[in-house]
Amino acid sequence: MVSVSVAGCWQGDYAFEGKYFAAEGEDCSTPSNARDREQYFLEITKQVHNGTALYSAKFPIASRAGASIVAAHSVSATDDDELIFNFTKPEVSGTFSGSPAVDIVITVIPNKSKEGHLWLKKAELTSVRNGKVNEADLLANLRRATTIGETGACLRKETH
């Protein structure tokens, strides 16, 4: 009886796990760019620990900024069904071979109007080198480069 009630805690959650690909616009249409259709944007995996669903993520784009593509920690969904992932890299000192600390935070939520889709609601990059802080809103940059929805960038779950 106890195991059934514990399992019930996480089984009703949104099914976040899967590979997600970029989609365009408010209607989440298939992108015209072949690379966006073929390269996954985000992969979410789920583990259950003591009856709580914990999610981890891979975000390949993080490597372009020098950060790890694997989230620093597994997270649980907030009360609003948000998952907030953090991808980091510590600063490396050195005049010629040094590199800045990098911190990328992304937030995804279920797309309530389209099953099997998420909204990338927030994506921010902070880099620090020798005490100098640079910040970038990756979602705003994406908005300038392509058509995304008002809520954010739509991500389509891979179907088998």
C-alpha positions, -999 to +999 in steps of 0.1 A: +000+000+000+028+024+008+046+018-025+014+025-044+009+059-027+046+068-031+045+059-068+013+080-072+033+111-062+052+112-094+032+093-120+008+122-127+036+146-135+040+160-170+061+136-190+092+158-195+117+131-204+127+129-240+148+146-267+135+179-279+141+196-312+136+233-321+103+243-336+092+277-349+066+302-340+036+301-317+022+271-336+055+251-332+059+244-369+088+224-383+118+246-389+130+252-425+167+247-414+177+211-418+202+213-389+174+224-365+152+195-377+180+169-371+201+182-341+183+179-307+182+210-287+176+196-252+174+161-238+157+155-204+160+123-184+140+114-153+150+094-122+127+087-093+144+091-058+123+085-027+091+090-046+102+123-061+109+128-098+142+144-105+152+156-140+186+160-156+193+176-189+218+177-218+220+210-236+245+207-265+245+245-272+261+251-238+294+237-252+296+267-276+299+289-245+324+265-229+300+252-203+292+216-197+264+202-218+251+182-188+231+201-161+250+207-129+223+192-108+191+172-112+160+192-104+124+186-096+095+204-112+082+235-094+046+239-085+041+256-119+056+226-137+088+245-145+122+228-148+152+251-142+185+237-154+219+252-148+250+245-169+283+257-156+320+259-160+344+274-135+369+302-144+403+290-155+431+315-146+459+323-170+470+351-192+469+332-225+451+299-217+426+312-192+388+312-198+359+328-181+335+311-157+302+304-175+268+299-161+238+292-183+203+289-168+174+277-188+137+273-178+112+250-196+075+246-191+049+223-207+032+238-238-003+234-226-018+239-261+004+213-279+010+178-265+046+166-265+060+202-267+078+225-242+083+262-241+119+274-235+107+302-213+140+316-202+177+312-213+204+334-198+241+333-199+265+349-174+302+348-178+328+361-154+365+367-160+388+385-137+358+400-119+342+413-151+306+401-155+289+398-189+253+388-192+233+377-223+196+369-228+199+339-251+161+339-257+162+375-269+191+366-292+171+337-305+141+360-310+161+382-333+174+353-353+142+333-358+104+332-352+095+321-317+063+322-297+054+349-272+059+325-243+093+315-256+110+291-280+089+260-288+106+226-284+091+195-300+096+161-284+111+134-306+085+108-317+096+073-324 
